[in-house]
Structure formats: structure tokens, C-alpha cells
Amino acid sequence: MAKRHEDRKPGQRFSRGTDAKRGTKPTGGDRNQGPSRGPRGGRDEGISRGGSRPMGKRPVRGSGVRKSGIKVTKRPAREVDDGKVRLNRFLAMSGVCSRRAADELIASGSVEVNGVTVTELGFRVDPSSDEVSVDGERVRQEKKVYVLFNKPTGVVCTNARHEQKKRVIDFLPEVKGRLYTVGRLDLDSEGLILLTNDGDFAQKLTHPRYGVPKTYSVQVRGRIGQKEIEKARGGVWLAEGPTQGMQIKVEHAGHDKSFLKVILREGKNREIRRVFAKLDLPVLELKRIRIGDLNLHGLKVGAWRFLQADEVNGLLAVSAAGETGGASSGTEDIADPQARSQWNSGGKRAAAKKPTPTRSDKGTPDLDDGDEQ
């Protein structure tokens, strides 16, 4: 028979289950202390909310107790550089489709390697010896293509088939195979952009680690001052983090408009426009006039040409120098410290004694070889 409430002491609770049957002292007799809970209850017997029992001590960070409860899993070793590539990458490099579409082909069983159907997405092949076929047709690697294009405004850098606006690749119907742009220029920007089917080449020209310089002719609304220049050079905080800063030369600072030369070594989305918008200097015109040592000379708006082998090697050399930290700051060719200070502050560069810059299409002043490299 259950005990009556008169039989319990003030603040005492009756336990249920085995404690009552065995006649043992009920747990949780103190009003301030709840009953102990099992593994699913979440609270151990040695820890209370302020009752008579002492609080359990937490293991000190770095102690053996804490280490014993942690399972350390080692990262998988990187793939050995044995010349093999992933199957989806091989199909993309061969111009069959994109990597995502290649994964779908592999999963559907449409791809064979040396006569054997492969459905494993991470499968690796040797491009020099393995024979790959899609739906019974052998896949042959395309010859690597490198194209320099002078993009007009109103053109988008996408390969989407259902895009309504004109695409960059629509200007190159003579070039066979699958090309894609190296980086992007937004709809309202114009100037140089590269297209290729070489993924490694595109990676080395776009990743900030390699620091390939890209020069822009920028027109902003308003008069730019030294304060805004220093902020842009030091880096501005955007949604995805701080920028690495940019090199700036002021060509002309008027009351309503300012004309600048800007060099970037990273490629955040619409970085120049967003940085100057933060400085209350909205960009009116933006034109990329240089990529590494390549410039706009002889290339009209909407025109394109293939790169020569020495030009491709030159870009790769610039990226290699940037990766090893050998990229110059852009003022090494100025021996006079006063002239270098004038360049950094946006003043005239008379002391440098360099040849007069030539002019490219539409009268935009371009930098001669060696400037700001």
C-alpha cells in the first residue's frame, strides 16, 4: 500500500521502482535535488543542481581524461601524382560535357574504361594509356586551345544553353570543342578575357595563390582622395571577407569623375565595383586592359585571336613566380624613391623616364611592358 503524504518528511520525495521495494533510502530526498537519471536522462548521479552532493568536476582541457574520450581520425592521404585523373575530369577535358554532367553519365553506366563499364564516380584513368568510351563511342582528348577575346558590354561569361543574352562563346563559332572563360567579367564590364579547355591553365590564372596581375581602366563618379586610395589599397571588408587590396594609379581626378588604373591579383565577384561602392565612389565604366603581359593592342571590341605558345608560357611563368612569392609590387622599375612615392600617391610619373604609353582601342591609355608588374 502506498505511503500517505502524512508519513513523508518535509521536502522528502518517495522513490519509485526498486528503491521502494528494497526499502533503501530514497534517492533525491532533498527538495533541491532531483532524482538521479539513467543514461537517457542526461544527468549523472554525481552532479546536482545545488543539492548536498558535490558537483562533478569537468575534465581540464588538454588532460588525459579529455583526450581519452576523443577519437582522432586521420585525413585520407592525398592522391599520388601518378599521371592519372578522375574520370569526370577526363571527360570534361575531352570536351564531352561538364564534370557534373559527366558524373551523371558515369552513374548511369554509359561510360566504359578499357571495355569495362565504370559507375564509380571517383574512378581514375590514365589519359595516355586508358581507352574511354561513352555510349560505345571512343573519347579522344582535344587539343588544348587558348583564346584571347575583347569582350564588349552586354555580353555574359556563361555557357548555359538557355541564356537569353549573348554569350562570349557565341563569338567563336569557328573554334570546335568545349571552351569556357577563365574567370568572368560582368555584364556591364568590357575588355580582355581568356577562353580555354585547359583546366589546369585556368586554375593557375584565377586562383589568388598564383597572383597573376590583371589591370583595369576604371572610371568612378566623384573625386577620389588620398583617404579612399589608402582604404582600397589596404583592403575593404566584403560579405565573403576582406580583400587583399589593390594597386591604384590616379590618371585624372575631376570634380565629377575620376579616372584610375587598378591592378588586382585576386578575383572576388565584382570586386572593383563593390570596393568603390563601399567608398561612395560608384563605378561608371570598367575595362580590363591587361592580363599578365597580354594587352588590347590590335584587338578590336568583339574580336578574338589564338594565343601563341610563348604567350601561354609567359602567363604560366607569371603564375609560377606569384606562387613562390616572386611577383613584383609594381614599382621596382622606379629607381628614384621620390618618383616611386609619386606613383603610389597617384601623382605624375615624370621622374621614371619611361616611354609615353601607347593607346589602345577607344583611346583608353594602356600601360607599356613592365609597368605595375
C-alpha positions as CSV (number, residue, x, y, z in Angstrom):
1,M,0.0,0.0,0.0
2,A,1.4,3.4,-0.9
3,K,2.5,5.6,1.8
4,R,0.4,8.5,2.8
5,H,1.6,12.0,2.5
6,E,1.5,12.4,6.2
7,D,4.2,9.8,6.5
8,R,6.8,11.7,4.5
9,K,9.1,14.3,6.0
10,P,9.1,17.9,4.7
11,G,11.0,18.1,1.5
12,Q,11.1,14.4,1.0
13,R,10.1,12.6,-2.2
14,F,9.1,9.0,-2.5
15,S,11.2,7.0,-5.0
16,R,9.6,4.6,-7.4
17,G,10.7,1.1,-8.5
18,T,13.4,-1.0,-6.9
19,D,14.2,1.5,-4.1
20,A,10.8,1.4,-2.6
21,K,10.6,-2.4,-2.7
22,R,14.1,-2.9,-1.2
23,G,13.4,-0.4,1.5
24,T,16.6,1.5,0.7
25,K,16.9,5.2,1.3
26,P,15.0,7.1,-1.4
27,T,17.2,8.9,-3.8
28,G,16.6,12.6,-4.3
29,G,15.4,13.2,-0.7
30,D,16.4,16.8,-0.9
31,R,13.8,19.1,-2.5
32,N,16.6,21.0,-4.2
33,Q,18.0,17.8,-5.7
34,G,16.0,15.9,-8.4
35,P,16.1,12.1,-8.7
36,S,19.1,10.6,-10.5
37,R,18.5,9.6,-14.1
38,G,19.8,6.8,-16.2
39,P,21.8,7.1,-19.4
40,R,18.8,8.5,-21.2
41,G,18.1,11.1,-18.6
42,G,21.2,13.0,-19.4
43,R,22.4,13.7,-15.8
44,D,24.9,11.7,-13.8
45,E,24.4,10.8,-10.2
46,G,27.5,12.8,-9.1
47,I,26.1,16.1,-10.5
48,S,23.3,18.1,-8.9
49,R,21.8,21.5,-9.3
50,G,22.8,22.8,-5.9
51,G,21.9,20.0,-3.5
52,S,24.0,18.4,-0.8
53,R,26.1,16.4,-3.3
54,P,29.3,18.0,-4.7
55,M,29.3,18.9,-8.3
56,G,31.3,16.6,-10.6
57,K,34.5,18.2,-12.0
58,R,34.8,18.6,-15.7
59,P,38.0,17.3,-17.3
60,V,40.5,20.0,-17.8
61,R,41.3,20.9,-21.4
62,G,44.4,19.0,-22.5
63,S,44.2,16.5,-19.7
64,G,44.4,12.8,-20.2
65,V,40.8,12.3,-19.3
66,R,39.6,14.5,-22.0
67,K,42.0,13.0,-24.6
68,S,40.9,9.5,-23.8
69,G,37.3,10.4,-24.8
70,I,38.3,11.9,-28.2
71,K,38.6,9.8,-31.3
72,V,41.1,11.3,-33.7
73,T,40.5,10.4,-37.3
74,K,43.4,11.0,-39.8
75,R,42.7,12.7,-43.0
76,P,42.9,10.5,-46.0
77,A,46.2,10.7,-47.8
78,R,46.2,12.8,-51.0
79,E,46.1,11.0,-54.3
80,V,49.5,10.1,-55.6
81,D,50.6,12.1,-58.6
82,D,50.9,9.2,-61.0
83,G,49.6,10.9,-64.0
84,K,46.1,9.7,-63.5
85,V,43.0,12.0,-63.3
86,R,39.4,11.4,-62.3
87,L,37.1,10.1,-64.9
88,N,34.7,13.0,-64.8
89,R,37.6,15.4,-65.2
90,F,38.9,13.4,-68.2
91,L,35.5,13.7,-69.9
92,A,35.4,17.4,-69.2
93,M,38.9,17.9,-70.5
94,S,38.0,16.0,-73.6
95,G,35.1,18.3,-74.3
96,V,32.3,15.7,-73.8
97,C,30.5,17.6,-71.1
98,S,30.9,19.4,-67.8
99,R,32.1,17.5,-64.7
100,R,28.6,17.4,-63.2
101,A,27.1,16.0,-66.4
102,A,30.0,13.5,-66.5
103,D,29.1,12.2,-63.1
104,E,25.6,11.6,-64.3
105,L,26.9,9.7,-67.3
106,I,29.1,7.6,-65.1
107,A,26.4,6.8,-62.6
108,S,24.0,5.8,-65.5
109,G,26.5,3.2,-66.8
110,S,27.2,5.0,-70.1
111,V,31.0,5.2,-69.6
112,E,33.4,2.3,-70.3
113,V,37.1,2.2,-69.5
114,N,39.1,-0.4,-71.4
115,G,35.9,-2.2,-72.3
116,V,34.6,-2.4,-68.7
117,T,31.6,-0.3,-67.6
118,V,32.5,2.0,-64.7
119,T,29.9,3.5,-62.3
120,E,32.3,4.6,-59.6
121,L,32.4,8.4,-59.5
122,G,35.9,8.7,-58.1
123,F,37.4,6.3,-60.6
124,R,40.8,7.5,-62.1
125,V,42.2,6.9,-65.5
126,D,45.5,7.4,-67.3
127,P,44.9,9.7,-70.2
128,S,47.9,8.3,-72.0
129,S,47.1,4.6,-72.0
130,D,43.4,4.0,-70.9
131,E,40.7,3.9,-73.6
132,V,37.5,5.6,-72.5
133,S,34.2,5.4,-74.4
134,V,30.8,7.0,-73.9
135,D,27.8,5.1,-75.3
136,G,30.1,3.0,-77.4
137,E,32.0,5.9,-79.0
138,R,35.6,6.4,-78.1
139,V,36.6,9.6,-76.4
140,R,39.7,11.4,-77.7
141,Q,41.3,14.2,-75.8
142,E,41.0,17.5,-77.5
143,K,44.0,19.7,-78.4
144,K,44.4,22.4,-75.8
145,V,43.1,25.8,-77.1
146,Y,43.9,29.2,-75.7
147,V,41.9,32.2,-76.9
148,L,42.2,35.9,-76.1
149,F,38.9,37.8,-76.5
150,N,38.0,41.5,-76.3
151,K,34.6,41.3,-74.6
152,P,32.0,44.1,-75.3
153,T,29.5,45.2,-72.7
154,G,26.1,43.4,-72.6
155,V,27.8,40.0,-73.1
156,V,27.8,37.3,-70.4
157,C,30.5,34.9,-69.5
158,T,28.5,31.7,-69.2
159,N,28.0,28.5,-71.2
160,A,24.4,28.0,-70.2
161,R,22.4,26.9,-73.2
162,H,19.2,28.7,-72.3
163,E,20.8,32.0,-71.6
164,Q,18.9,34.8,-73.3
165,K,21.7,37.3,-73.5
166,K,24.6,36.9,-76.0
167,R,27.4,34.8,-74.6
168,V,31.2,35.1,-75.1
169,I,31.3,31.7,-76.8
170,D,28.8,32.8,-79.4
171,F,31.6,35.0,-80.8
172,L,33.7,31.9,-81.5
173,P,31.7,29.6,-83.8
174,E,34.8,28.6,-85.7
175,V,36.5,27.1,-82.6
176,K,35.5,23.5,-82.2
177,G,35.1,21.8,-78.8
178,R,34.0,22.9,-75.4
179,L,35.6,26.3,-74.3
180,Y,34.9,28.2,-71.1
181,T,36.0,31.6,-69.8
182,V,39.0,31.9,-67.5
183,G,37.3,34.0,-64.7
184,R,34.5,36.4,-65.5
185,L,33.7,39.9,-66.5
186,D,30.2,41.1,-65.5
187,L,27.5,42.2,-68.0
188,D,28.4,45.9,-67.8
189,S,32.2,45.4,-68.0
190,E,34.4,45.0,-71.1
191,G,37.9,44.1,-72.1
192,L,40.2,41.2,-72.1
193,I,39.1,37.7,-71.2
194,L,40.7,34.3,-71.9
195,L,38.9,31.2,-73.0
196,T,40.4,27.7,-72.9
197,N,39.7,24.0,-72.5
198,D,42.7,23.5,-70.2
199,G,41.5,23.3,-66.6
200,D,45.0,23.5,-65.0
201,F,45.8,26.6,-67.0
202,A,42.6,28.3,-65.9
203,Q,43.3,27.4,-62.3
204,K,46.7,29.0,-62.4
205,L,45.3,32.2,-63.8
206,T,42.4,32.6,-61.5
207,H,43.4,31.3,-58.0
208,P,44.7,34.1,-55.7
209,R,47.6,31.9,-54.7
210,Y,49.3,32.5,-58.1
211,G,48.7,36.2,-58.1
212,V,48.5,36.8,-61.8
213,P,48.0,40.6,-62.2
214,K,45.0,41.9,-64.1
215,T,44.9,45.6,-65.0
216,Y,41.7,47.6,-65.3
217,S,40.8,51.1,-66.6
218,V,38.2,52.4,-64.1
219,Q,36.0,55.5,-64.2
220,V,34.3,56.3,-60.9
221,R,31.8,59.0,-60.0
222,G,33.1,61.7,-57.8
223,R,36.6,62.9,-56.8
224,I,38.8,60.3,-55.3
225,G,41.0,61.4,-52.4
226,Q,44.1,60.0,-50.7
227,K,41.9,58.6,-47.9
228,E,39.9,56.5,-50.3
229,I,43.0,55.4,-52.1
230,E,44.6,54.1,-48.9
231,K,41.5,52.3,-47.9
232,A,41.3,50.5,-51.2
233,R,45.0,49.6,-51.1
234,G,44.7,48.3,-47.5
235,G,41.7,46.1,-48.2
236,V,38.0,46.5,-47.8
237,W,35.7,44.1,-45.9
238,L,33.1,42.5,-48.2
239,A,30.5,39.8,-47.4
240,E,32.9,37.0,-48.1
241,G,35.7,38.6,-46.1
242,P,38.4,41.3,-46.6
243,T,40.0,41.9,-49.9
244,Q,43.8,41.6,-50.4
245,G,44.0,45.2,-51.5
246,M,44.7,46.7,-54.9
247,Q,47.3,48.8,-56.7
248,I,45.9,52.2,-57.8
249,K,47.2,54.9,-60.0
250,V,45.1,58.1,-60.5
251,E,45.1,59.2,-64.1
252,H,42.9,62.2,-63.5
253,A,40.7,63.3,-60.6
254,G,38.0,65.7,-61.5
255,H,35.1,67.1,-59.5
256,D,32.5,64.8,-61.0
257,K,34.6,61.9,-62.3
258,S,37.9,60.2,-61.6
259,F,39.9,58.0,-63.9
260,L,42.0,55.2,-62.4
261,K,44.3,52.3,-63.2
262,V,43.7,49.4,-60.9
263,I,45.6,46.1,-60.6
264,L,44.1,43.1,-58.9
265,R,45.8,39.8,-58.0
266,E,42.7,38.1,-56.8
267,G,39.2,37.6,-58.2
268,K,36.3,38.1,-55.9
269,N,32.9,38.6,-57.6
270,R,32.6,42.2,-58.9
271,E,35.3,43.2,-56.5
272,I,36.3,46.6,-58.0
273,R,32.7,47.7,-58.2
274,R,31.9,46.6,-54.7
275,V,35.0,48.1,-53.2
276,F,34.5,51.5,-54.7
277,A,30.8,51.4,-53.8
278,K,31.9,51.0,-50.2
279,L,33.9,54.2,-50.6
280,D,30.9,56.1,-52.1
281,L,32.6,56.2,-55.5
282,P,30.3,54.1,-57.8
283,V,32.0,52.7,-60.9
284,L,30.7,54.2,-64.2
285,E,32.9,52.3,-66.6
286,L,35.2,49.3,-66.1
287,K,37.5,47.8,-68.7
288,R,40.1,45.1,-68.3
289,I,43.1,46.2,-70.4
290,R,45.8,43.7,-69.4
291,I,46.2,40.1,-68.2
292,G,49.8,39.5,-67.2
293,D,51.7,40.7,-70.3
294,L,48.8,40.5,-72.7
295,N,47.1,43.7,-73.7
296,L,44.5,45.1,-76.0
297,H,46.8,46.2,-78.8
298,G,45.4,45.2,-82.2
299,L,42.3,43.5,-80.8
300,K,39.1,45.4,-81.6
301,V,36.0,45.1,-79.5
302,G,34.3,41.7,-80.2
303,A,37.4,40.3,-81.8
304,W,39.5,37.3,-80.7
305,R,42.7,35.5,-81.6
306,F,44.6,32.4,-80.5
307,L,47.5,32.7,-78.1
308,Q,51.0,31.9,-79.2
309,A,53.0,29.2,-77.3
310,D,55.3,31.9,-75.9
311,E,52.4,33.9,-74.6
312,V,50.9,30.8,-72.8
313,N,54.3,30.0,-71.3
314,G,54.7,33.6,-70.3
315,L,51.4,33.5,-68.3
316,L,52.4,30.2,-66.7
317,A,55.8,31.8,-65.7
318,V,54.0,34.7,-64.1
319,S,51.7,32.4,-62.1
320,A,54.7,30.3,-61.0
321,A,56.5,33.4,-59.8
322,G,53.4,34.5,-57.9
323,E,53.1,31.1,-56.2
324,T,56.7,31.3,-55.0
325,G,56.3,34.9,-53.8
326,G,58.4,36.3,-56.7
327,A,55.7,38.6,-58.0
328,S,56.8,42.2,-58.1
329,S,54.9,45.0,-56.3
330,G,54.6,47.1,-59.5
331,T,57.2,49.8,-58.7
332,E,60.5,48.0,-59.0
333,D,61.2,49.8,-62.2
334,I,61.3,53.2,-60.5
335,A,64.7,53.8,-59.1
336,D,64.1,57.2,-57.6
337,P,62.2,57.0,-54.2
338,Q,60.5,60.3,-54.8
339,A,59.2,59.1,-58.2
340,R,58.0,55.9,-56.6
341,S,56.2,57.9,-53.9
342,Q,54.5,60.0,-56.6
343,W,53.4,56.8,-58.3
344,N,51.9,55.4,-55.1
345,S,50.1,58.7,-54.3
346,G,48.7,58.9,-57.8
347,G,50.9,61.8,-59.0
348,K,52.7,62.3,-62.2
349,R,55.5,59.8,-63.1
350,A,57.9,62.1,-64.8
351,A,61.0,61.0,-62.9
352,A,60.5,57.4,-64.0
353,K,61.6,58.4,-67.6
354,K,59.6,55.7,-69.2
355,P,58.3,55.9,-72.8
356,T,54.9,57.5,-73.4
357,P,52.2,54.9,-73.1
358,T,50.5,53.9,-76.3
359,R,46.8,54.0,-76.7
360,S,44.5,51.0,-77.3
361,D,41.1,50.9,-78.8
362,K,38.6,53.7,-77.9
363,G,41.6,55.9,-76.8
364,T,42.0,54.2,-73.5
365,P,45.6,54.7,-72.2
366,D,47.3,51.4,-71.7
367,L,50.4,50.5,-69.7
368,D,53.6,49.7,-71.6
369,D,55.6,46.5,-70.8
370,G,56.9,46.4,-67.3
371,D,54.6,48.9,-65.7
372,E,53.0,47.8,-62.5
373,Q,54.1,44.2,-62.9
